[in-house]
Amino acid sequence: MSLLIRTVQKEKERIDYMLSKYLQQLKELPKGSITTKRVGTNTYYYLKYRNGKKVFTDYLGKDGERVQRVRAELERRNHIEAMVAHLRIEQSLVDRVLEE
């Protein structure tokens, strides 16, 4: 087995490992977006997300620690989703190389 093929196989193992870890993290992070509603001088925050065809809205409260935490988790989710998309492209390339 050539050095190049072994290197590509190692890369495939790394990609598969990273994908599994990222997909596990995505299961634990919230999805959706934060929306606001103003009533008088008060601002209320909600997490809006889709589960199947239904749209759900969870009350987060007024601007506070919980809202900031959810906002940070949503940013992390977006970053991980971008990483997953990139890894899937790499995975496709590696699979093509190993097929030959």
C-alpha positions in Angstrom: 0.0 0.0 0.0 1.4 3.3 -1.0 2.2 6.2 1.4 -0.3 8.4 -0.4 -3.2 5.9 0.0 -2.3 5.4 3.7 -2.3 9.2 4.2 -5.6 9.6 2.5 -7.1 6.8 4.7 -5.8 8.5 7.8 -7.4 11.7 6.6 -10.7 9.8 6.0 -10.6 8.5 9.6 -9.9 12.0 10.9 -12.8 13.4 8.9 -15.2 10.7 10.0 -14.2 11.2 13.7 -14.7 15.0 13.5 -18.0 14.6 11.7 -19.3 12.3 14.4 -18.2 14.7 17.2 -19.7 17.7 15.5 -23.0 16.0 14.8 -23.1 14.9 18.5 -22.6 18.6 19.5 -25.3 19.7 17.2 -27.8 17.4 18.9 -27.1 19.2 22.2 -27.2 22.8 20.9 -30.5 24.8 20.4 -31.6 25.6 16.9 -33.6 28.5 15.6 -33.3 32.2 16.1 -34.0 34.7 18.8 -36.9 37.1 18.2 -38.0 40.1 20.3 -41.4 41.5 21.2 -41.8 44.9 22.7 -44.7 45.6 25.0 -44.6 49.2 26.2 -41.1 49.9 27.5 -40.3 46.2 28.0 -38.6 43.9 25.6 -39.2 40.1 25.8 -37.0 37.5 24.0 -38.1 34.3 22.5 -36.4 31.3 20.8 -38.2 30.4 17.6 -37.4 27.1 16.0 -39.0 24.4 13.7 -39.6 20.8 14.7 -40.8 19.0 11.6 -43.4 21.2 10.1 -44.4 22.9 13.3 -42.9 26.2 14.5 -42.3 26.5 18.3 -41.6 29.6 20.4 -40.0 29.3 23.8 -39.9 32.3 26.1 -36.4 33.3 27.2 -37.2 36.3 29.4 -36.0 39.8 29.4 -32.5 40.6 28.3 -30.3 38.7 30.7 -27.9 35.9 31.2 -30.1 33.2 29.7 -30.7 35.2 26.5 -26.9 35.8 26.1 -26.2 32.1 26.7 -28.7 31.0 24.1 -27.3 33.6 21.6 -23.8 32.2 22.1 -25.0 28.6 21.7 -26.8 29.6 18.4 -23.6 31.2 17.1 -21.7 28.0 18.1 -24.3 26.0 16.2 -23.9 28.1 13.1 -20.1 27.7 13.2 -20.4 23.9 13.7 -22.9 23.6 10.8 -20.4 25.4 8.6 -17.6 23.0 9.7 -19.8 20.0 9.0 -20.6 21.3 5.5 -16.9 21.7 4.8 -16.0 18.3 6.2 -18.7 16.7 4.0 -17.0 18.2 1.0 -13.6 16.9 2.1 -15.2 13.5 2.8 -16.5 13.4 -0.7 -13.1 14.2 -2.2 -11.4 11.5 0.0 -13.9 8.9 -1.0 -13.3 9.6 -4.6 -9.6 9.3 -4.2 -9.9 6.0 -2.4 -12.3 4.6 -5.0 -9.6 4.8 -7.7 
